[in-house]
Amino acid sequence: MQKPIRIMPCLDMQHGRVVKGVHFVDIKDVADPVECAIAYCKQGADEIALLDITATVEGRPTLIDVVRKVTEVVTVPFTVGGGISDMKIAELVINAGADRISVGSAGLRNPDLIKQLVKEFGSQRVTVAIDVDHNPAVPSGYEVYIDGGRTPTGKDAVEWAKEVDGYGVSVILPTSKRGDGARLGYDLPIIRALKKEVSAEIVASGGAGNLEDFYDAVEAGATILLAASVFHFRIISIPALKSYLKSKGVPVIERQMERQ
């Protein structure tokens, strides 16, 4: 029997505030992260992600005080990413109350960090984020970007996902640079490609604009549906999304999932 699909609002954070951009640029202020977390938990979110989107570029760790404040109010599993560049920072984030940590740029620069995180905290607490964009010069057609989508690496996204899957991570979070904030639908080919090649759960991220986009992502192989703009700007509500998915025969979580 298929496990229920999980809905994950994403709080992109800059300077302690929730923001949202398009294609990783044109960043606009949205709200306070604590207020957002409370609202989404009440609406029935199954998980919440907080991503400090400029931490890596600014050469600093995640804002631990914000993480701590959000963990005090969330009632569902909580993933934190951005600026987690070593084991010490990861431990601080976990001790601040995060259920899971997400690494992207630092993991690509130092794959041993991913291995250490899995060994120290367990596979269920480690997510690897992979920002991607189209590039016909690499075998899969998708290239890995780092530094908040600013820096191309020349590395094939599917090959990198297969590598980190071999380290035992439980979740891989590919975000399409082209789809981010555009509301034109998820980049389905990368979801399908990863689903075919890895055993980790796949998060659909970057591009949701309507209810059908979420269903398409499920059909492509995603088991966690991440979105920001459509939730932040009240284009789609979480209850409406769950009702729609149920009508399409997709299992959803009927009540809020308690934190582990």
Contacts in CASP RR format, 6 or more apart in sequence:
PFRMAT RR
TARGET T0000
AUTHOR 0000-0000-0000
METHOD contacts of the structure
MODEL  1
MQKPIRIMPCLDMQHGRVVKGVHFVDIKDVADPVECAIAYCKQGADEIAL
LDITATVEGRPTLIDVVRKVTEVVTVPFTVGGGISDMKIAELVINAGADR
ISVGSAGLRNPDLIKQLVKEFGSQRVTVAIDVDHNPAVPSGYEVYIDGGR
TPTGKDAVEWAKEVDGYGVSVILPTSKRGDGARLGYDLPIIRALKKEVSA
EIVASGGAGNLEDFYDAVEAGATILLAASVFHFRIISIPALKSYLKSKGV
PVIERQMERQ
1 251 0 8 1.000
2 251 0 8 1.000
3 223 0 8 1.000
3 251 0 8 1.000
4 46 0 8 1.000
4 251 0 8 1.000
4 252 0 8 1.000
4 253 0 8 1.000
5 218 0 8 1.000
5 222 0 8 1.000
5 223 0 8 1.000
5 224 0 8 1.000
5 225 0 8 1.000
5 245 0 8 1.000
5 250 0 8 1.000
5 251 0 8 1.000
5 252 0 8 1.000
6 46 0 8 1.000
6 47 0 8 1.000
6 223 0 8 1.000
6 224 0 8 1.000
6 225 0 8 1.000
6 253 0 8 1.000
6 257 0 8 1.000
7 44 0 8 1.000
7 45 0 8 1.000
7 46 0 8 1.000
7 47 0 8 1.000
7 225 0 8 1.000
7 227 0 8 1.000
7 238 0 8 1.000
7 241 0 8 1.000
7 242 0 8 1.000
7 252 0 8 1.000
7 253 0 8 1.000
8 45 0 8 1.000
8 46 0 8 1.000
8 47 0 8 1.000
8 48 0 8 1.000
8 49 0 8 1.000
8 79 0 8 1.000
8 203 0 8 1.000
8 224 0 8 1.000
8 225 0 8 1.000
8 226 0 8 1.000
8 227 0 8 1.000
9 36 0 8 1.000
9 40 0 8 1.000
9 45 0 8 1.000
9 48 0 8 1.000
9 49 0 8 1.000
9 226 0 8 1.000
9 227 0 8 1.000
9 228 0 8 1.000
9 231 0 8 1.000
9 238 0 8 1.000
10 48 0 8 1.000
10 49 0 8 1.000
10 50 0 8 1.000
10 51 0 8 1.000
10 205 0 8 1.000
10 226 0 8 1.000
10 227 0 8 1.000
10 228 0 8 1.000
11 18 0 8 1.000
11 33 0 8 1.000
11 36 0 8 1.000
11 37 0 8 1.000
11 48 0 8 1.000
11 49 0 8 1.000
11 50 0 8 1.000
11 51 0 8 1.000
11 70 0 8 1.000
11 228 0 8 1.000
12 18 0 8 1.000
12 19 0 8 1.000
12 20 0 8 1.000
12 21 0 8 1.000
12 51 0 8 1.000
12 53 0 8 1.000
12 228 0 8 1.000
13 19 0 8 1.000
13 33 0 8 1.000
13 50 0 8 1.000
13 51 0 8 1.000
13 52 0 8 1.000
13 53 0 8 1.000
13 63 0 8 1.000
13 66 0 8 1.000
14 27 0 8 1.000
14 52 0 8 1.000
14 53 0 8 1.000
14 54 0 8 1.000
15 54 0 8 1.000
16 33 0 8 1.000
16 63 0 8 1.000
16 66 0 8 1.000
17 29 0 8 1.000
17 30 0 8 1.000
17 31 0 8 1.000
17 32 0 8 1.000
17 33 0 8 1.000
18 29 0 8 1.000
18 30 0 8 1.000
18 31 0 8 1.000
18 32 0 8 1.000
18 33 0 8 1.000
18 36 0 8 1.000
18 232 0 8 1.000
19 27 0 8 1.000
19 28 0 8 1.000
19 29 0 8 1.000
19 30 0 8 1.000
19 53 0 8 1.000
20 27 0 8 1.000
20 28 0 8 1.000
20 30 0 8 1.000
20 181 0 8 1.000
20 228 0 8 1.000
20 229 0 8 1.000
20 232 0 8 1.000
21 27 0 8 1.000
21 28 0 8 1.000
21 180 0 8 1.000
21 181 0 8 1.000
21 229 0 8 1.000
22 180 0 8 1.000
22 181 0 8 1.000
22 182 0 8 1.000
23 177 0 8 1.000
23 178 0 8 1.000
23 179 0 8 1.000
23 180 0 8 1.000
23 181 0 8 1.000
23 182 0 8 1.000
24 53 0 8 1.000
24 131 0 8 1.000
24 148 0 8 1.000
24 149 0 8 1.000
24 150 0 8 1.000
24 177 0 8 1.000
24 180 0 8 1.000
27 53 0 8 1.000
30 36 0 8 1.000
30 232 0 8 1.000
31 232 0 8 1.000
33 50 0 8 1.000
33 66 0 8 1.000
33 69 0 8 1.000
33 70 0 8 1.000
34 69 0 8 1.000
34 70 0 8 1.000
34 72 0 8 1.000
34 73 0 8 1.000
36 232 0 8 1.000
37 48 0 8 1.000
37 50 0 8 1.000
37 70 0 8 1.000
37 73 0 8 1.000
37 74 0 8 1.000
38 73 0 8 1.000
40 48 0 8 1.000
40 231 0 8 1.000
40 238 0 8 1.000
41 48 0 8 1.000
41 73 0 8 1.000
41 74 0 8 1.000
41 75 0 8 1.000
41 76 0 8 1.000
41 256 0 8 1.000
43 237 0 8 1.000
43 238 0 8 1.000
43 239 0 8 1.000
44 76 0 8 1.000
44 238 0 8 1.000
44 239 0 8 1.000
44 242 0 8 1.000
44 256 0 8 1.000
45 76 0 8 1.000
45 238 0 8 1.000
45 256 0 8 1.000
46 76 0 8 1.000
46 77 0 8 1.000
46 253 0 8 1.000
46 256 0 8 1.000
46 257 0 8 1.000
47 76 0 8 1.000
47 77 0 8 1.000
47 78 0 8 1.000
47 79 0 8 1.000
47 224 0 8 1.000
47 257 0 8 1.000
48 70 0 8 1.000
48 74 0 8 1.000
48 76 0 8 1.000
48 77 0 8 1.000
48 78 0 8 1.000
48 79 0 8 1.000
49 78 0 8 1.000
49 79 0 8 1.000
49 80 0 8 1.000
49 81 0 8 1.000
49 102 0 8 1.000
49 226 0 8 1.000
50 66 0 8 1.000
50 67 0 8 1.000
50 70 0 8 1.000
50 78 0 8 1.000
50 79 0 8 1.000
50 80 0 8 1.000
50 81 0 8 1.000
51 80 0 8 1.000
51 81 0 8 1.000
51 82 0 8 1.000
51 102 0 8 1.000
51 129 0 8 1.000
52 62 0 8 1.000
52 63 0 8 1.000
52 66 0 8 1.000
52 80 0 8 1.000
52 81 0 8 1.000
52 82 0 8 1.000
52 83 0 8 1.000
53 82 0 8 1.000
53 148 0 8 1.000
54 148 0 8 1.000
55 61 0 8 1.000
55 62 0 8 1.000
55 63 0 8 1.000
55 82 0 8 1.000
55 83 0 8 1.000
56 82 0 8 1.000
56 83 0 8 1.000
56 85 0 8 1.000
56 105 0 8 1.000
56 106 0 8 1.000
56 146 0 8 1.000
56 147 0 8 1.000
56 148 0 8 1.000
57 147 0 8 1.000
57 148 0 8 1.000
57 150 0 8 1.000
59 83 0 8 1.000
60 83 0 8 1.000
61 83 0 8 1.000
61 84 0 8 1.000
61 85 0 8 1.000
61 89 0 8 1.000
61 92 0 8 1.000
62 80 0 8 1.000
62 81 0 8 1.000
62 82 0 8 1.000
62 83 0 8 1.000
62 84 0 8 1.000
62 89 0 8 1.000
62 92 0 8 1.000
62 93 0 8 1.000
64 92 0 8 1.000
64 93 0 8 1.000
64 96 0 8 1.000
67 80 0 8 1.000
67 93 0 8 1.000
67 96 0 8 1.000
67 97 0 8 1.000
67 98 0 8 1.000
68 96 0 8 1.000
68 97 0 8 1.000
70 78 0 8 1.000
71 78 0 8 1.000
71 96 0 8 1.000
71 97 0 8 1.000
71 98 0 8 1.000
74 259 0 8 1.000
75 256 0 8 1.000
75 258 0 8 1.000
75 259 0 8 1.000
76 256 0 8 1.000
76 257 0 8 1.000
76 258 0 8 1.000
76 259 0 8 1.000
77 99 0 8 1.000
77 100 0 8 1.000
77 257 0 8 1.000
77 259 0 8 1.000
77 260 0 8 1.000
78 97 0 8 1.000
78 98 0 8 1.000
78 99 0 8 1.000
78 100 0 8 1.000
78 259 0 8 1.000
79 98 0 8 1.000
79 99 0 8 1.000
79 100 0 8 1.000
79 101 0 8 1.000
79 102 0 8 1.000
79 127 0 8 1.000
80 93 0 8 1.000
80 96 0 8 1.000
80 98 0 8 1.000
80 100 0 8 1.000
80 101 0 8 1.000
80 102 0 8 1.000
81 93 0 8 1.000
81 101 0 8 1.000
81 102 0 8 1.000
81 103 0 8 1.000
81 129 0 8 1.000
82 102 0 8 1.000
82 103 0 8 1.000
82 104 0 8 1.000
83 89 0 8 1.000
83 105 0 8 1.000
83 106 0 8 1.000
84 90 0 8 1.000
84 93 0 8 1.000
84 101 0 8 1.000
84 102 0 8 1.000
84 103 0 8 1.000
84 106 0 8 1.000
85 105 0 8 1.000
85 106 0 8 1.000
85 113 0 8 1.000
86 106 0 8 1.000
86 113 0 8 1.000
87 113 0 8 1.000
87 116 0 8 1.000
87 117 0 8 1.000
87 120 0 8 1.000
90 101 0 8 1.000
90 103 0 8 1.000
90 117 0 8 1.000
90 120 0 8 1.000
90 121 0 8 1.000
91 120 0 8 1.000
93 101 0 8 1.000
94 101 0 8 1.000
94 121 0 8 1.000
94 125 0 8 1.000
99 125 0 8 1.000
99 259 0 8 1.000
99 260 0 8 1.000
100 124 0 8 1.000
100 125 0 8 1.000
100 126 0 8 1.000
100 127 0 8 1.000
100 171 0 8 1.000
101 117 0 8 1.000
101 121 0 8 1.000
101 125 0 8 1.000
101 126 0 8 1.000
101 127 0 8 1.000
102 127 0 8 1.000
102 128 0 8 1.000
102 129 0 8 1.000
102 173 0 8 1.000
103 113 0 8 1.000
103 114 0 8 1.000
103 117 0 8 1.000
103 126 0 8 1.000
103 127 0 8 1.000
103 128 0 8 1.000
103 129 0 8 1.000
104 128 0 8 1.000
104 129 0 8 1.000
104 130 0 8 1.000
104 131 0 8 1.000
104 146 0 8 1.000
105 146 0 8 1.000
105 147 0 8 1.000
105 148 0 8 1.000
106 113 0 8 1.000
107 113 0 8 1.000
107 114 0 8 1.000
107 128 0 8 1.000
108 144 0 8 1.000
108 146 0 8 1.000
108 153 0 8 1.000
108 155 0 8 1.000
108 160 0 8 1.000
109 146 0 8 1.000
111 163 0 8 1.000
111 164 0 8 1.000
111 167 0 8 1.000
114 126 0 8 1.000
114 128 0 8 1.000
114 164 0 8 1.000
114 167 0 8 1.000
114 169 0 8 1.000
115 167 0 8 1.000
117 125 0 8 1.000
117 126 0 8 1.000
118 126 0 8 1.000
118 167 0 8 1.000
118 168 0 8 1.000
118 169 0 8 1.000
123 168 0 8 1.000
123 169 0 8 1.000
123 170 0 8 1.000
124 170 0 8 1.000
125 170 0 8 1.000
126 168 0 8 1.000
126 169 0 8 1.000
126 170 0 8 1.000
126 171 0 8 1.000
127 169 0 8 1.000
127 170 0 8 1.000
127 171 0 8 1.000
127 172 0 8 1.000
127 173 0 8 1.000
127 203 0 8 1.000
128 161 0 8 1.000
128 164 0 8 1.000
128 169 0 8 1.000
128 171 0 8 1.000
128 172 0 8 1.000
128 173 0 8 1.000
128 200 0 8 1.000
129 173 0 8 1.000
129 174 0 8 1.000
129 175 0 8 1.000
130 144 0 8 1.000
130 157 0 8 1.000
130 160 0 8 1.000
130 161 0 8 1.000
130 172 0 8 1.000
130 173 0 8 1.000
130 174 0 8 1.000
130 175 0 8 1.000
131 144 0 8 1.000
131 145 0 8 1.000
131 146 0 8 1.000
131 148 0 8 1.000
131 149 0 8 1.000
131 174 0 8 1.000
131 175 0 8 1.000
131 177 0 8 1.000
132 142 0 8 1.000
132 143 0 8 1.000
132 144 0 8 1.000
132 145 0 8 1.000
132 157 0 8 1.000
132 174 0 8 1.000
132 175 0 8 1.000
132 176 0 8 1.000
132 177 0 8 1.000
132 187 0 8 1.000
132 190 0 8 1.000
133 142 0 8 1.000
133 143 0 8 1.000
133 145 0 8 1.000
133 149 0 8 1.000
133 152 0 8 1.000
133 176 0 8 1.000
133 177 0 8 1.000
133 178 0 8 1.000
134 141 0 8 1.000
134 142 0 8 1.000
134 143 0 8 1.000
134 178 0 8 1.000
135 141 0 8 1.000
135 142 0 8 1.000
135 143 0 8 1.000
135 152 0 8 1.000
135 154 0 8 1.000
137 143 0 8 1.000
138 154 0 8 1.000
138 155 0 8 1.000
138 156 0 8 1.000
138 157 0 8 1.000
139 156 0 8 1.000
139 158 0 8 1.000
139 159 0 8 1.000
140 156 0 8 1.000
140 157 0 8 1.000
140 158 0 8 1.000
140 159 0 8 1.000
140 190 0 8 1.000
140 193 0 8 1.000
141 156 0 8 1.000
141 157 0 8 1.000
142 156 0 8 1.000
142 157 0 8 1.000
142 158 0 8 1.000
142 189 0 8 1.000
142 190 0 8 1.000
142 193 0 8 1.000
143 152 0 8 1.000
143 153 0 8 1.000
143 154 0 8 1.000
143 155 0 8 1.000
143 156 0 8 1.000
143 157 0 8 1.000
144 152 0 8 1.000
144 153 0 8 1.000
144 154 0 8 1.000
144 155 0 8 1.000
144 156 0 8 1.000
144 157 0 8 1.000
144 160 0 8 1.000
145 151 0 8 1.000
145 152 0 8 1.000
145 153 0 8 1.000
145 177 0 8 1.000
146 153 0 8 1.000
149 177 0 8 1.000
157 174 0 8 1.000
157 190 0 8 1.000
158 190 0 8 1.000
158 193 0 8 1.000
158 194 0 8 1.000
158 197 0 8 1.000
161 172 0 8 1.000
161 174 0 8 1.000
161 194 0 8 1.000
161 197 0 8 1.000
161 198 0 8 1.000
161 200 0 8 1.000
162 197 0 8 1.000
162 198 0 8 1.000
164 172 0 8 1.000
164 200 0 8 1.000
165 172 0 8 1.000
165 197 0 8 1.000
165 198 0 8 1.000
165 199 0 8 1.000
165 200 0 8 1.000
168 200 0 8 1.000
169 200 0 8 1.000
170 200 0 8 1.000
170 201 0 8 1.000
171 200 0 8 1.000
171 201 0 8 1.000
171 202 0 8 1.000
171 203 0 8 1.000
171 224 0 8 1.000
172 194 0 8 1.000
172 198 0 8 1.000
172 200 0 8 1.000
172 201 0 8 1.000
172 202 0 8 1.000
172 203 0 8 1.000
173 203 0 8 1.000
173 205 0 8 1.000
173 224 0 8 1.000
173 226 0 8 1.000
174 187 0 8 1.000
174 190 0 8 1.000
174 191 0 8 1.000
174 194 0 8 1.000
174 202 0 8 1.000
174 203 0 8 1.000
174 205 0 8 1.000
175 205 0 8 1.000
175 206 0 8 1.000
176 186 0 8 1.000
176 187 0 8 1.000
176 190 0 8 1.000
176 205 0 8 1.000
176 206 0 8 1.000
176 207 0 8 1.000
178 187 0 8 1.000
179 185 0 8 1.000
179 186 0 8 1.000
179 187 0 8 1.000
179 206 0 8 1.000
179 207 0 8 1.000
180 206 0 8 1.000
180 207 0 8 1.000
181 206 0 8 1.000
181 207 0 8 1.000
181 228 0 8 1.000
181 229 0 8 1.000
182 206 0 8 1.000
182 207 0 8 1.000
183 207 0 8 1.000
183 208 0 8 1.000
183 209 0 8 1.000
183 210 0 8 1.000
183 229 0 8 1.000
183 230 0 8 1.000
183 235 0 8 1.000
184 207 0 8 1.000
184 209 0 8 1.000
185 206 0 8 1.000
185 207 0 8 1.000
185 208 0 8 1.000
185 209 0 8 1.000
185 210 0 8 1.000
185 213 0 8 1.000
185 216 0 8 1.000
186 204 0 8 1.000
186 205 0 8 1.000
186 206 0 8 1.000
186 207 0 8 1.000
186 208 0 8 1.000
186 213 0 8 1.000
186 216 0 8 1.000
186 217 0 8 1.000
186 220 0 8 1.000
186 222 0 8 1.000
187 206 0 8 1.000
187 207 0 8 1.000
188 216 0 8 1.000
188 217 0 8 1.000
188 220 0 8 1.000
191 202 0 8 1.000
191 204 0 8 1.000
191 217 0 8 1.000
191 220 0 8 1.000
191 221 0 8 1.000
191 222 0 8 1.000
192 220 0 8 1.000
192 221 0 8 1.000
194 202 0 8 1.000
195 202 0 8 1.000
195 220 0 8 1.000
195 221 0 8 1.000
195 222 0 8 1.000
201 223 0 8 1.000
201 224 0 8 1.000
202 221 0 8 1.000
202 222 0 8 1.000
202 223 0 8 1.000
202 224 0 8 1.000
203 222 0 8 1.000
203 223 0 8 1.000
203 224 0 8 1.000
203 225 0 8 1.000
203 226 0 8 1.000
204 214 0 8 1.000
204 217 0 8 1.000
204 218 0 8 1.000
204 220 0 8 1.000
204 222 0 8 1.000
204 224 0 8 1.000
204 225 0 8 1.000
204 226 0 8 1.000
205 226 0 8 1.000
205 227 0 8 1.000
206 226 0 8 1.000
206 227 0 8 1.000
207 213 0 8 1.000
207 227 0 8 1.000
207 229 0 8 1.000
208 214 0 8 1.000
208 217 0 8 1.000
208 225 0 8 1.000
208 227 0 8 1.000
208 229 0 8 1.000
208 230 0 8 1.000
208 236 0 8 1.000
209 227 0 8 1.000
209 229 0 8 1.000
209 230 0 8 1.000
209 235 0 8 1.000
209 236 0 8 1.000
210 230 0 8 1.000
210 236 0 8 1.000
211 236 0 8 1.000
211 240 0 8 1.000
211 241 0 8 1.000
211 244 0 8 1.000
214 225 0 8 1.000
214 227 0 8 1.000
214 241 0 8 1.000
214 244 0 8 1.000
214 245 0 8 1.000
215 244 0 8 1.000
215 245 0 8 1.000
215 248 0 8 1.000
215 250 0 8 1.000
217 225 0 8 1.000
218 225 0 8 1.000
218 245 0 8 1.000
218 250 0 8 1.000
225 241 0 8 1.000
227 236 0 8 1.000
229 235 0 8 1.000
230 236 0 8 1.000
231 237 0 8 1.000
231 238 0 8 1.000
242 252 0 8 1.000
242 253 0 8 1.000
245 252 0 8 1.000
246 252 0 8 1.000
END
